[in-house]
Amino acid sequence: MSDAATAANGFAEDPWPRDSEAGQAQAPRLTVPLDRLDEGGQVNVRTSATKAEIASLAASILHRGLLQPLVVAETGERYRVGAGNRRLRAFQLLRKQGKIPKDHLVWVTLAQEDELHEISLTENVMRVALHPVDEFEAFSGLVEEGLAVAAIADRFGLTEKAVRQRLALGRLAPEIRKAWRDGKIGQEQAQLFTMSESHDVQRAALKVATEHKGHFNEWQAASVLRGERTRAESGSFRFVGREAYLAAGGALTENLFGDDVLVEDPAILERLAHEKIAAICAALVTEQGWAWAEPRSSNHYSYGTLDLLPFASPLEKELLTGRDRNGSEAWKAKRGLHERAAALPAARAASGVLVDIGHNGEVELSTLRLRPEQADSTGDDDDDDDGEDERGTSAHSGPEGEEAEADDAEPEHGLSKALVEDLSEQLGQAVAQCLVQDPELALAATVAALTSSRWGNPFKVTLDGSAARKPPVRNAAFQARLAECLALDRHALLTELARAIGGALNITALTCSIDRKLPAGRDALIGAFDGPAFRGAVAEAFLPAEFFARAPGKVAKAAAHEAKGWAIAGKKDELAKTATAIAEETGWLPGPLRTVHYEALAGGTA
């Protein structure tokens, strides 16, 4: 084609030579103005591309130029792109951004219009995608050549974080990259290993995570990779503060594939937290008048609480020592008394404070506390942050050290928590022995426990098998339900027990797939039932009309053939109606409902 003909057809020489062509004599390349190119439409087999993909391609073209021409066919005054539509969209993005003019010349190769679809198909089918490992190793190579992260991001239209992600993956230990190439781990699992830059740690994590063939234990891998480091979201880090930690020489590592940040120097964090708590403790003593203040430790259960009765009003004393001392009014009274006493200089001078750090980094103070040596001789044995136990109160000496009336005294008064716990366990052993000796009572208690609410329930029995089968009295109080059960005769009680235990039954297909031994247990249970009774129950539970309305038409056809030897045809609604009638007549059941009690059908082969 002559220069004149080229110009007449809208072509020109490529004005954007490749770097590799500098100084070399090259034949002129055909180009077309950008504003005369149209996307291929139906002839293009690749129909989707993300905005990020187009932006990255545009950045590459802007930096390196077009490395491969667009394949186009002439259609009148314009040109349709058969191969290179993503590149065309990248040029159009650059034009929209004002980085190239609308008539920018684009390198093209001519083809016949009827060839465009086949060319597009060939280009995409024959292309072998670059394995992610190869891509990320190539990015690491760019850094080794001296390119900065920002420069790489600019060249490829990526964010700097996206570049750092690729670099981290490209620098993984060779064993991790090989496992990825071999398909033993996937990209998400490979990303996990970037939590540590040490190849030795990465290898150790891979070994631990793949000890069981066919299963990748992500939790164990993360534990090895994280090591002694903690997350910056921890209460301790929030308490100390990011600025203080960094100022002390601490380092942080961003999780490139997550939102968390790892604390690289836990020793520094621990020291700063200890110093800050020590300062708070000192201020509580010198500025607020507490006898002592110290960090809350693992043995905080041995600390008691100051006796509050000397600070109580007559009404509060009556509530806290009376027969209703475990009630809600007494609990409210004790809580208010605790708050009031904690502000009194005398109470502060006789007790101390345990200082702790909450989950969000807030300071938590447990006031009016007595050290173990004090708690052994005086005060409450409660050990919650407000000086109140779960019951809302505890035993107290009267004012002036007088004992409360014998009828009102708590049996654990003056005893350590550990001793009270041991005695309560002994009481439980006695109750259990009596239940064995009184099976009727044990039966009533079992039904009551299964069919009452968990609060106030002395038996930790739950019905987690099926929400649909849980008894309707589930929210009844235990004491009320026990009274009802004791009033039933044995047969009625056993019936209630059977109905209740049905709520614990769970033999769903999903559960059986998780517990591989469950199907054997299910079948053994079903086999123990009376055959006719079980068949009747299944027939009552199975809803043929609903089943065939939801199942594919071929299932209805198979059911009719199996049960009657019939070949049925028609639309899905007609098939479902016919199959429903056959199932109701013959007792046909779908496979999941067939058990040892299922009988072969007279008209079929089941």
C-alpha distance (Angstrom), angle and dihedral (degrees) to the residues before:
residue distance angle dihedral
M1 . . .
S2 3.86 . .
D3 3.78 123.0 .
A4 3.79 89.1 -110.3
A5 3.79 92.6 51.9
T6 3.78 90.4 46.6
A7 3.76 92.1 53.4
A8 3.79 92.4 45.1
N9 3.81 91.1 55.2
G10 3.81 93.4 51.0
F11 3.81 95.9 -101.3
A12 3.77 126.9 128.9
E13 3.76 138.1 170.3
D14 3.83 115.6 -75.2
P15 3.86 105.0 -95.6
W16 3.83 92.4 -167.6
P17 3.86 107.3 69.4
R18 3.79 120.0 -170.8
D19 3.80 119.7 -109.7
S20 3.79 89.0 -118.8
E21 3.78 90.2 59.3
A22 3.78 96.9 56.5
G23 3.77 111.8 127.7
Q24 3.82 93.4 6.8
A25 3.77 126.6 111.8
Q26 3.80 108.6 -117.9
A27 3.79 132.3 178.6
P28 3.82 112.3 -108.1
R29 3.78 113.6 -92.0
L30 3.78 122.8 -135.7
T31 3.81 115.3 -113.1
V32 3.78 135.9 -178.0
P33 3.82 128.1 -159.2
L34 3.80 110.5 -100.7
D35 3.79 93.7 -125.3
R36 3.83 90.7 60.3
L37 3.84 94.6 57.2
D38 3.82 122.2 96.2
E39 3.81 129.2 -168.2
G40 3.79 115.5 -103.2
G41 3.80 97.4 -118.3
Q42 3.81 111.3 -173.5
V43 3.78 94.4 4.7
N44 3.81 90.0 64.6
V45 3.82 112.7 84.7
R46 3.83 93.9 -165.2
T47 3.78 103.4 76.2
S48 3.79 103.6 168.6
A49 3.79 138.7 55.1
T50 3.79 129.6 158.8
K51 3.77 124.0 -121.3
A52 3.80 88.8 -116.2
E53 3.82 91.2 55.4
I54 3.80 91.6 50.8
A55 3.82 92.4 46.3
S56 3.81 91.3 50.6
L57 3.80 91.9 48.3
A58 3.81 90.8 48.2
A59 3.80 91.1 53.1
S60 3.80 90.5 50.3
I61 3.81 92.6 49.5
L62 3.78 91.0 48.2
H63 3.80 90.8 52.8
R64 3.82 103.1 36.0
G65 3.76 103.8 18.4
L66 3.79 125.4 -126.8
L67 3.80 107.9 -39.1
Q68 3.80 96.7 -172.2
P69 3.82 127.6 32.7
L70 3.78 124.7 -118.1
V71 3.81 114.1 -111.9
V72 3.80 108.1 -131.0
A73 3.79 140.6 172.6
E74 3.79 123.4 -146.2
T75 3.83 113.8 -116.1
G76 3.77 107.5 179.1
E77 3.78 109.7 -67.3
R78 3.82 93.0 -10.6
Y79 3.80 140.4 58.1
R80 3.80 128.7 -127.3
V81 3.81 117.3 -146.0
G82 3.78 114.3 -132.0
A83 3.81 98.8 171.0
G84 3.79 121.3 23.0
N85 3.80 104.3 40.2
R86 3.81 91.6 141.9
R87 3.80 89.0 52.9
L88 3.82 89.1 49.2
R89 3.80 90.8 52.9
A90 3.81 89.2 48.9
F91 3.84 90.1 54.2
Q92 3.80 89.4 48.0
L93 3.82 89.7 52.0
L94 3.80 90.5 51.7
R95 3.82 89.4 50.3
K96 3.84 90.3 49.6
Q97 3.81 89.2 50.9
G98 3.80 89.8 52.4
K99 3.79 93.8 -117.0
I100 3.83 95.5 120.0
P101 3.82 132.3 22.3
K102 3.79 122.1 -103.9
D103 3.83 91.1 -111.1
H104 3.81 94.1 49.5
L105 3.81 109.5 150.5
V106 3.82 113.9 -113.4
W107 3.81 123.9 -160.6
V108 3.82 111.0 -115.7
T109 3.79 143.5 170.7
L110 3.80 120.3 -143.6
A111 3.82 124.4 -124.4
Q112 3.80 137.7 162.8
E113 3.79 115.7 -89.0
D114 3.80 93.3 -122.9
E115 3.82 88.6 56.4
L116 3.79 96.8 55.2
H117 3.82 98.2 87.5
E118 3.81 93.2 49.6
I119 3.81 91.2 46.0
S120 3.82 91.0 51.4
L121 3.79 91.0 48.1
T122 3.80 93.2 48.0
E123 3.80 93.6 48.2
N124 3.81 93.4 52.0
V125 3.82 99.1 38.0
M126 3.78 95.3 46.8
R127 3.78 93.9 45.5
V128 3.83 111.7 104.9
A129 3.77 109.6 -148.8
L130 3.80 116.8 -126.7
H131 3.79 111.1 -109.7
P132 3.82 110.0 -115.7
V133 3.81 90.5 -120.8
D134 3.81 90.6 57.3
E135 3.78 90.6 48.5
F136 3.80 94.3 49.5
E137 3.81 93.0 45.0
A138 3.80 87.9 53.5
F139 3.81 90.2 54.1
S140 3.81 89.6 51.8
G141 3.80 87.6 52.4
L142 3.81 90.5 57.1
V143 3.80 90.1 57.3
E144 3.80 90.5 49.1
E145 3.80 87.3 54.2
G146 3.80 89.0 58.7
L147 3.81 103.1 -98.0
A148 3.79 116.7 143.7
V149 3.80 122.1 -130.6
A150 3.81 91.2 -112.1
A151 3.81 91.6 52.9
I152 3.81 92.3 49.9
A153 3.80 90.5 48.7
D154 3.79 90.8 51.7
R155 3.81 94.0 48.3
F156 3.80 94.8 50.4
G157 3.78 100.3 34.2
L158 3.83 93.3 -115.7
T159 3.77 133.6 133.2
E160 3.78 116.0 -106.4
K161 3.81 89.7 -114.0
A162 3.81 90.0 54.8
V163 3.81 88.9 52.6
R164 3.80 91.8 48.8
Q165 3.80 88.9 50.6
R166 3.80 91.2 54.0
L167 3.78 91.9 46.0
A168 3.80 92.1 51.2
L169 3.80 91.2 51.0
G170 3.79 91.4 46.5
R171 3.82 90.4 53.5
L172 3.80 96.4 52.1
A173 3.79 117.4 126.3
P174 3.83 112.6 -80.0
E175 3.82 90.1 -115.0
I176 3.81 91.1 56.9
R177 3.80 92.6 48.1
K178 3.81 91.0 48.0
A179 3.81 91.7 50.3
W180 3.80 87.7 51.5
R181 3.79 93.2 48.6
D182 3.80 90.7 47.8
G183 3.80 91.7 52.0
K184 3.82 94.4 -115.5
I185 3.79 90.3 122.9
G186 3.79 131.9 20.5
Q187 3.79 132.2 -133.3
E188 3.82 94.7 -91.6
Q189 3.78 90.2 52.9
A190 3.80 91.1 46.3
Q191 3.80 89.3 53.0
L192 3.79 88.9 58.7
F193 3.82 90.7 65.2
T194 3.81 92.1 61.7
M195 3.83 87.2 77.1
S196 3.81 86.2 87.0
E197 3.81 128.0 38.7
S198 3.80 92.1 -159.5
H199 3.79 112.1 102.8
D200 3.80 89.8 -156.5
V201 3.80 91.2 56.3
Q202 3.81 90.4 45.8
R203 3.82 91.1 52.4
A204 3.80 91.3 48.4
A205 3.80 90.6 50.2
L206 3.81 91.7 49.5
K207 3.80 91.0 50.8
V208 3.81 93.1 50.1
A209 3.79 94.0 43.8
T210 3.81 94.8 51.0
E211 3.80 100.9 40.3
H212 3.79 89.1 112.6
K213 3.78 109.3 58.4
G214 3.76 116.0 -123.2
H215 3.80 93.5 19.6
F216 3.79 129.9 85.5
N217 3.80 111.0 -155.8
E218 3.78 102.1 -149.4
W219 3.81 94.5 179.9
Q220 3.80 93.6 56.0
A221 3.80 92.0 45.3
A222 3.82 91.4 51.3
S223 3.80 90.9 48.2
V224 3.82 91.9 55.3
L225 3.80 93.4 43.3
R226 3.81 93.7 48.4
G227 3.80 94.0 46.6
E228 3.80 113.7 170.7
R229 3.77 93.3 -19.8
T230 3.80 120.2 114.8
R231 3.78 131.8 -152.9
A232 3.77 121.1 -97.2
E233 3.80 86.9 -128.3
S234 3.81 90.6 69.6
G235 3.78 120.6 115.6
S236 3.81 91.8 -116.9
F237 3.81 93.2 55.1
R238 3.79 93.0 47.1
F239 3.80 89.4 48.2
V240 3.80 93.5 52.2
G241 3.80 94.9 39.4
R242 3.80 131.9 -132.7
E243 3.80 95.5 -100.6
A244 3.81 94.3 50.9
Y245 3.80 92.2 47.6
L246 3.81 94.2 49.8
A247 3.81 91.8 43.6
A248 3.80 88.7 56.1
G249 3.79 90.5 57.1
G250 3.79 98.4 -95.3
A251 3.79 120.3 147.9
L252 3.79 132.0 -145.6
T253 3.78 130.1 -153.9
E254 3.78 121.2 -154.4
N255 3.78 117.7 -136.3
L256 3.80 97.9 -127.8
F257 3.79 92.3 -156.9
G258 3.78 99.9 39.6
D259 3.78 143.0 39.0
D260 3.79 97.7 -107.2
V261 3.80 129.5 96.0
L262 3.81 123.5 -149.0
V263 3.80 124.0 -134.3
E264 3.79 105.4 -132.1
D265 3.82 97.1 -168.3
P266 3.82 108.7 46.5
A267 3.82 90.6 166.3
I268 3.82 90.4 62.0
L269 3.80 90.3 46.8
E270 3.81 91.8 49.8
R271 3.80 92.1 48.8
L272 3.82 93.0 49.9
A273 3.80 92.0 47.4
H274 3.81 91.1 49.7
E275 3.81 91.7 49.5
K276 3.79 92.8 48.5
I277 3.82 92.9 48.5
A278 3.82 89.8 47.6
A279 3.80 89.7 55.0
I280 3.80 90.8 49.8
C281 3.81 90.9 49.4
A282 3.81 91.4 50.3
A283 3.80 91.3 50.8
L284 3.82 91.4 49.9
V285 3.81 89.6 57.0
T286 3.80 101.7 38.1
E287 3.79 99.7 34.6
Q288 3.80 105.0 28.6
G289 3.77 102.2 33.8
W290 3.79 102.7 -119.2
A291 3.81 115.7 154.1
W292 3.79 91.0 -128.2
A293 3.80 141.6 -15.3
E294 3.78 128.5 -162.5
P295 3.84 140.7 161.0
R296 3.77 115.9 -81.6
S297 3.82 109.2 -105.4
S298 3.78 137.9 -171.1
N299 3.81 91.6 -89.4
H300 3.82 94.2 56.1
Y301 3.81 88.5 118.3
S302 3.79 88.7 74.6
Y303 3.82 91.2 61.1
G304 3.78 117.3 97.0
T305 3.79 132.8 -154.4
L306 3.79 127.0 -112.3
D307 3.80 115.8 -97.1
L308 3.79 104.1 -102.4
L309 3.79 99.7 -168.2
P310 3.81 94.6 89.4
F311 3.81 87.0 62.4
A312 3.82 96.2 43.2
S313 3.79 128.3 107.7
P314 3.83 118.8 -123.5
L315 3.81 90.5 -100.3
E316 3.81 91.9 49.5
K317 3.80 90.8 48.7
E318 3.78 90.0 52.6
L319 3.81 91.7 50.4
L320 3.80 94.6 45.3
T321 3.81 96.6 47.4
G322 3.80 102.5 30.4
R323 3.76 130.9 95.0
D324 3.82 91.2 -88.2
R325 3.81 93.3 53.0
N326 3.83 89.7 123.3
G327 3.79 93.8 52.5
S328 3.77 129.5 104.3
E329 3.82 94.7 -102.9
A330 3.80 90.8 55.7
W331 3.81 89.8 47.8
K332 3.82 91.1 53.4
A333 3.78 90.8 46.5
K334 3.79 92.7 51.6
R335 3.79 92.4 48.1
G336 3.79 91.8 52.0
L337 3.80 91.4 45.1
H338 3.80 91.1 51.4
E339 3.80 92.2 52.5
R340 3.80 91.8 47.5
A341 3.79 95.0 46.1
A342 3.83 91.8 48.5
A343 3.81 88.1 64.9
L344 3.82 94.7 52.1
P345 3.85 118.0 98.9
A346 3.80 91.9 -141.1
A347 3.79 93.0 54.5
R348 3.78 92.1 46.2
A349 3.78 92.0 49.5
A350 3.82 89.8 53.8
S351 3.82 98.0 47.0
G352 3.78 144.2 28.5
V353 3.78 146.2 -137.2
L354 3.80 133.3 -106.8
V355 3.81 111.0 -148.0
D356 3.80 121.5 -152.5
I357 3.83 138.8 166.5
G358 3.80 118.6 -119.0
H359 3.80 126.7 -140.3
N360 3.81 91.6 -95.0
G361 3.80 94.1 46.8
E362 3.80 95.5 -98.8
V363 3.81 120.7 141.8
E364 3.81 113.5 -109.2
L365 3.82 119.2 -160.8
S366 3.80 123.6 -161.8
T367 3.80 103.1 -164.4
L368 3.81 137.3 -164.9
R369 3.80 91.0 33.2
L370 3.79 126.8 160.8
R371 3.78 123.2 -147.9
P372 3.83 116.2 -118.8
E373 3.80 93.4 -98.5
Q374 3.81 89.6 52.6
A375 3.81 94.2 41.9
D376 3.81 91.7 55.2
S377 3.79 90.7 64.4
T378 3.78 106.2 28.2
G379 3.77 144.9 4.5
D380 3.78 134.0 44.7
D381 3.80 124.5 -48.2
D382 3.79 92.6 -141.0
D383 3.78 115.7 126.5
D384 3.76 112.1 -169.3
D385 3.76 125.7 112.5
D386 3.78 94.7 -101.6
G387 3.78 94.8 46.6
E388 3.82 90.5 -105.4
D389 3.77 129.5 108.9
E390 3.81 126.4 -141.4
R391 3.81 91.5 -85.9
G392 3.80 91.4 57.4
T393 3.82 97.3 -119.6
S394 3.79 144.4 31.8
A395 3.80 140.6 -160.0
H396 3.76 119.1 -61.7
S397 3.74 137.7 -174.6
G398 3.75 113.5 -119.8
P399 3.79 121.5 -109.3
E400 3.77 113.7 -70.8
G401 3.82 88.5 26.3
E402 3.81 93.7 -72.3
E403 3.80 117.1 151.4
A404 3.78 119.3 -120.9
E405 3.78 118.1 -114.0
A406 3.80 113.5 -67.9
D407 3.80 93.4 -116.4
D408 3.80 90.9 56.7
A409 3.80 99.2 42.3
E410 3.79 117.0 112.9
P411 3.85 112.3 -122.1
E412 3.82 91.7 -131.3
H413 3.82 93.7 52.8
G414 3.77 110.1 137.9
L415 3.81 94.1 8.7
S416 3.78 127.4 117.0
K417 3.77 119.3 -109.6
A418 3.79 91.4 -114.0
L419 3.81 92.0 54.9
V420 3.79 92.4 46.2
E421 3.82 88.7 50.9
D422 3.82 91.3 52.1
L423 3.79 91.9 48.9
S424 3.78 91.5 49.1
E425 3.80 89.7 53.2
Q426 3.81 89.7 51.7
L427 3.78 88.8 51.6
G428 3.80 88.1 52.3
Q429 3.79 90.9 53.0
A430 3.80 90.2 53.3
V431 3.82 91.7 49.6
A432 3.82 91.1 48.9
Q433 3.81 91.4 50.9
C434 3.80 91.3 51.1
L435 3.79 90.7 50.4
V436 3.79 89.6 56.7
Q437 3.79 89.6 50.5
D438 3.81 92.0 48.5
P439 3.84 107.6 44.4
E440 3.80 92.7 171.6
L441 3.78 91.2 58.6
A442 3.80 90.6 43.6
L443 3.80 89.4 53.1
A444 3.80 92.1 50.3
A445 3.81 91.6 46.4
T446 3.83 91.2 50.0
V447 3.79 92.9 52.5
A448 3.80 90.8 45.0
A449 3.81 91.5 49.7
L450 3.80 92.5 49.1
T451 3.78 94.8 47.8
S452 3.82 103.2 39.9
S453 3.78 133.7 74.3
R454 3.78 120.4 -83.2
W455 3.82 94.8 -119.4
G456 3.79 111.1 89.8
N457 3.79 89.9 7.3
P458 3.84 111.4 133.4
F459 3.82 91.3 -161.5
K460 3.81 118.0 71.2
V461 3.80 95.3 -145.4
T462 3.79 120.7 138.1
L463 3.79 136.0 -173.9
D464 3.78 104.7 -139.3
G465 3.79 99.1 147.7
S466 3.78 102.4 91.1
A467 3.78 131.2 -3.4
A468 3.79 89.7 -156.8
R469 3.81 92.6 59.7
K470 3.78 100.2 42.2
P471 3.82 112.7 122.0
P472 3.82 114.8 -97.5
V473 3.83 90.8 -126.7
R474 3.81 91.2 63.3
N475 3.82 93.0 124.4
A476 3.82 96.5 50.6
A477 3.81 117.6 120.4
F478 3.80 114.5 -104.1
Q479 3.80 95.4 -122.0
A480 3.81 92.1 51.7
R481 3.78 92.8 46.0
L482 3.82 91.8 47.3
A483 3.80 90.7 54.3
E484 3.81 89.7 51.9
C485 3.82 92.7 49.1
L486 3.81 93.6 48.2
A487 3.79 88.5 56.3
L488 3.85 93.2 56.6
D489 3.78 124.0 91.6
R490 3.79 118.8 -118.9
H491 3.80 96.5 -96.5
A492 3.79 93.2 49.1
L493 3.79 90.1 46.0
L494 3.80 92.7 51.2
T495 3.80 89.0 48.5
E496 3.79 89.9 52.7
L497 3.80 90.0 48.6
A498 3.80 91.6 50.9
R499 3.79 91.0 48.8
A500 3.81 91.0 48.1
I501 3.80 96.2 47.8
G502 3.80 88.6 53.6
G503 3.79 86.2 70.4
A504 3.79 88.8 62.2
L505 3.81 93.4 52.9
N506 3.79 114.6 110.6
I507 3.82 117.6 170.9
T508 3.79 99.5 141.7
A509 3.78 118.1 150.4
L510 3.81 90.6 -113.0
T511 3.80 92.4 53.3
C512 3.80 91.6 47.0
S513 3.79 90.3 51.9
I514 3.81 89.9 54.6
D515 3.82 96.2 43.0
R516 3.80 103.9 46.0
K517 3.82 92.1 -171.0
L518 3.79 93.1 53.5
P519 3.85 97.1 83.9
A520 3.83 90.4 59.7
G521 3.80 90.7 51.4
R522 3.79 91.2 46.2
D523 3.81 92.2 51.1
A524 3.80 92.2 47.7
L525 3.80 90.4 53.1
I526 3.81 93.0 48.1
G527 3.79 91.3 47.0
A528 3.81 89.8 58.3
F529 3.81 92.4 60.8
D530 3.78 124.2 93.3
G531 3.82 106.3 -93.3
P532 3.83 100.7 -134.2
A533 3.80 91.7 42.6
F534 3.78 92.5 51.0
R535 3.80 93.4 46.0
G536 3.79 89.1 52.3
A537 3.79 91.7 49.9
V538 3.83 92.5 49.9
A539 3.80 91.1 47.4
E540 3.78 89.0 52.9
A541 3.81 93.1 47.8
F542 3.83 96.6 45.5
L543 3.84 114.7 85.1
P544 3.83 107.2 -162.4
A545 3.81 95.9 -174.4
E546 3.80 92.7 53.5
F547 3.82 92.0 42.7
F548 3.82 96.6 52.6
A549 3.81 91.9 42.2
R550 3.80 88.5 60.6
A551 3.81 100.5 34.6
P552 3.84 123.3 82.4
G553 3.79 116.9 -92.0
K554 3.79 91.7 -112.0
V555 3.81 89.1 64.8
A556 3.80 90.4 57.7
K557 3.80 90.2 49.8
A558 3.82 91.7 49.5
A559 3.80 91.6 48.4
A560 3.81 92.5 51.8
H561 3.79 91.9 48.5
E562 3.79 92.8 47.4
A563 3.79 97.2 45.3
K564 3.81 100.5 37.0
G565 3.75 107.1 8.7
W566 3.81 87.9 -116.9
A567 3.79 128.9 143.5
I568 3.79 107.9 -144.4
A569 3.78 128.5 -172.5
G570 3.77 140.1 -179.5
K571 3.77 140.1 86.1
K572 3.79 120.1 -31.7
D573 3.81 93.9 -98.3
E574 3.81 91.2 51.7
L575 3.79 92.1 47.1
A576 3.82 91.2 49.8
K577 3.82 92.4 49.9
T578 3.81 93.4 49.5
A579 3.81 94.0 44.7
T580 3.81 91.0 48.6
A581 3.80 91.4 55.9
I582 3.81 91.5 48.2
A583 3.82 92.7 49.0
E584 3.79 92.0 49.4
E585 3.80 91.0 49.4
T586 3.81 99.0 44.7
G587 3.79 103.6 28.3
W588 3.80 92.3 -118.2
L589 3.81 113.3 175.0
P590 3.81 132.1 -169.4
G591 3.80 117.3 -110.2
P592 3.84 98.2 -96.9
L593 3.83 89.8 58.9
R594 3.79 96.5 48.9
T595 3.79 113.2 104.4
V596 3.81 137.7 158.3
H597 3.80 87.5 -70.8
Y598 3.82 95.1 57.0
E599 3.80 111.6 112.7
A600 3.80 125.4 -147.5
L601 3.78 112.6 -103.4
A602 3.78 118.9 -110.5
G603 3.77 93.6 -133.3
G604 3.77 99.3 40.8
T605 3.77 146.3 37.8
A606 3.80 101.9 -99.5
